[in-house]
Amino acid sequence: MTQKNKKPITLANTEKANAELEKEVNAKIATDGELKAAKLIVSLRGTVPSDGLRSKAVALAKSAQADVLVNDQIKVKSIADP
């Protein structure tokens, strides 16, 4: 299922999006000395088609900075689910 003007969700699209997001978050945090040293809480929200992608998103968020806390609110819903 796709939304208007959006690419279908595929593993390749998700991996690329995750990698790009991780780079952007790391770059922005690294430019601010206070944020780089702070304990951050990152909230993840959204829907993914599998537990594997959910786990991957959490792992990527945790890898953005040492000691980051992740508030995982991701929902898993198969693309085939109505």
N, C-alpha and C positions, 0 to 999 in steps of 0.2 A: 504494500500500500504506500502510495506517495502523496504528498501534499502538493498543491499547485505550485509550480515553479521550483520545486525541490527535487534533488536527486534521490533515487531510492536508497534506503539504508543498506549498505553492504559492509562486510568486514573491512574491505580495502578503504572505503570512504571513512569509516570510523577510525581506523588506524591512522590515516593521514590527518584527520581532524584532531585526534588525540595528540599526535606528535606536534602539530602546529600550536595547539593550545598550550602544551607543556612548555614549549620554547618561549611563547609570548609571556606566560606567567613568570617563568624563571627570569627572563630578561627584565621585566618590570620590577620584580622584587629586588633583583640584584642592583638596580640603580638607586635604591633608597637604603642608606645605611641603617636607619632605625628599623625599617621593615625587615631587612635582612637579618637583624639580630632579634627581632620580636618573635614571640610564640604566636603563630597564626592558627586560626580555625577556618577551614575551608568547607563550605557546604556544597554538596553535589546534589542536584535535582534534575530530574528528567526521566525518560523512559528508554530502555535499551531492550533488544530482543533476546538477550541471554544472560545467565549468571556469569558466564565467562567475561563478557564485555563489562558487566557491572564491576567485577573484581579488577579488571584491567584499568578502568577509570579511577577506582580508588587507589590503586598502586601508583598510577601516574600522578595523581594529586599529592600523594605522600612523598613522591620523589622530587617534587618541585622545590622543597626546602627541608633541611633537617629539622626535626621536632615539630613539623606541622601536624595539627590535629584535623582529622577529616570527619565531617558529619555527613554520613552516607544516607541520603534520602532517595536514591535512585530506585525506580520501579522497574521490574522485569516483566515485559509483556511480549510474547511471541508475535512476530509479524502476522502470523496466521490467526491470532486471537482477534475476535471482533471488537 
